[in-house]
């Protein structure tokens, strides 16, 4: 269930039973209790309002939610920040927010650690041909395929935000040749950096296993296209943990059929869930999971929101703040 959270600036809080502004949490009982406990320790002066308790939209200054709240622009006139309950913000649109409101992605240790685990698992599965062997098992075929050491395999990550950089750090101990691509240059020790449209083709040409961790924006919608997949080396692998709308699924199936791709691990699709009977469900070269690569952990997510509220109250940049002109 989506969590709605609202709070006042720390500088305006009063240690009374009612403050001018309110903190609103609309969640199931277990989540609400955990968030209330965290905020009572970290921000004890905040007025906390749980689901079912009265509040006025005009009292809300901060909100944490997964989806846009109805009449958000019209009713929440003093809203200053909307926190997404997740690393993505494509489900939230600036045009549905009050003009003055900022939008912040959730970046917290739980999300990062779980994404590192999943991508390492998926990358090693493709590196050691797990989709192929699972397909052979279904056909009772005992066929061995050549094994390459990790230091001869080139892995590339599209998207070098906090998640992308964390994934590269997690992959480093295995000895893969690592590279990253982003819209603007990013430097990481031990990682070859590529940036912008002009450097996308050379990045793809050196990538044996491609990992997509891009945000979903107008510029990245459909980026995993026939044209892009064709620029990878023959027999490459794909790990897709971005958003389903990044990927042309027909192009993926064609690339697997032609041998352009050797295998793929998908955690996101479009739509979700896929319709019954879709070719991806039973494709022998695809490992499919139901959008479970990473998820927010309530305790650490609450602490991350607390830190950003403190930053905002001091007039500092918030971690994960989304730029209106870029969408991430």
Number of C-alpha atoms within 10 A of each C-alpha: 9 16 20 25 26 27 28 25 18 16 9 12 19 16 10 9 9 13 18 12 25 25 24 28 26 20 19 13 10 9 17 21 14 14 22 19 15 18 20 14 9 14 18 15 19 25 23 24 19 20 15 9 10 9 16 11 18 15 20 24 23 26 25 28 21 19 16 19 16 9 11 14 19 12 15 21 18 18 25 22 25 26 27 27 27 20 21 20 23 17 10 19 13 20 9 14 23 20 12 13 18 19 26 25 21 24 23 25 15 16 20 20 16 17 23 22 15 17 25 16 14 25 21 15 19 24 23 17 19 17 21 19 19 16 16 15 12 9 9 10 11 8 9 9 9 6 9 10 11 16 11 11 17 18 27 27 26 24 22 26 16 13 20 24 20 15 24 24 16 16 20 13 9 12 13 19 20 22 23 28 25 20 15 12 12 17 12 13 7 12 19 15 21 24 18 12 11 9 14 18 14 12 23 26 16 19 24 24 28 25 26 23 23 26 21 21 15 11 11 14 17 18 18 21 16 17 10 15 24 17 18 23 16 16 15 26 30 27 25 26 24 23 23 21 18 25 23 18 19 13 17 22 17 14 20 21 12 12 12 19 24 23 27 28 23 22 21 23 23 14 9 10 10 14 11 8 8 9 13 20 14 12 16 18 24 26 22 17 13 12 17 12 20 20 18 19 16 18 15 17 21 22 17 17 25 17 15 21 22 17 16 17 14 12 9 11 10 19 17 20 19 17 12 12 6 9 18 19
